[in-house]
Amino acid sequence: MLTSRRPSSRLLPSIALLAGAVVWGLIWYPYRVIDAAGVGGVTATFITYGLAFLFGLGPLWPVLRRTRPSFWFVALALAAAGTNIGYVLGTLDGVVMRVLLLFYLSPLWTVLLSRLLLGERLSRAGAGVIALSLAGAFVMLWRPELGLPWPSGTAEWVGLGAGVCFALTNVLIRRTAHIEIEQKVMAVFLGVICMAPLIAWLRGESPLEQVAAASAETWLLLAVVAGVLLVVNLVVQYGITFISANAAIALFLFELVVAAISSWWLAGEVMGVKEWAGGAMIIAASLFSGHLEPERTDQDAGGEV
């Protein structure tokens, strides 16, 4: 079980978030393989998160049985569903570089949401780190021939919406300090499980047909992804609980570096000087994310109301 006791330093929570960024920088590949095998994005997300929920029931049950539904629990579940389903669909259906750029505008939404829900205020140094992170993302991902970073199709709007949900999820995890980490992890899974069937119906996917046609190799890959999701969500929830929402976003931007390297290695996509320069800026922002520790308003907004 993960402890909710505040650690003596930011090192372990920061490592937890960087580990999550590494996993999410690689997760596109198995979902792409699963999609190529005939299991669509929404169905694959439903299955992997459903299996992760089942895998976690046994070891997490002593904590889960104390769960009491609340407004914040449901809000976290819905925000997480929008993040995870939107991320998968955006990267499968759209131009990946555009979708990622729009998704990682999330620091902008985090600043607004953390001020509204947590009472966090950025210092000038913190604002500089956020600016460096965003500048790195723009340098790394922007392509002049594709125009300004404004959604031009359904997949790109989905990517932008997923980024807003990502920011909201991170802020809500901080806001729900009264809910145990394991309970919040299962809220993430439940949100996806509940929303995926509706989205599959809206998209015209046929989950039952896809599941019936899936091969044993595809099911094995789905199960492996589910196990990874369970572990990484526990680790990331721990990190976000003890790192300010704005600092968490800066650390998560390291995912772009991992995604760029993995796409070069696994899919043969070549990184140029622009990508390496942007990646270096993101790494620098992550290393200096300690400056993003928030100034609090007089009344701490982190407790239950």
Protein Blocks (a to p, Z undefined) as FASTA:
>chain_A
ZZfbdcfbfklmmmmmmmmmmmmmmmmmmmmmmmmnopafklmmmmmmmmmmmmmmmmmm
mmmmmpccdfklmmmmmmmmmmmmmmmmmmmmmcfklmmmmmmmmmmmmmmmmmmmnopa
cdfklmmmmmmmmmmmmmmmpcfknopaddfbfklmmmmmmmmmmmmmmmmmmmmmmbcf
klmmmmmmmmmmmmmmmmmmmnopafklmmmmpcfklmmmmmmmmmmmmmmmmmmmmmmm
mgcfklmmmmmmmmmmmmmmmmmmmnopacdfklmmmmmmmmmmmmmmmmmpccddfbdc
kbcZZ
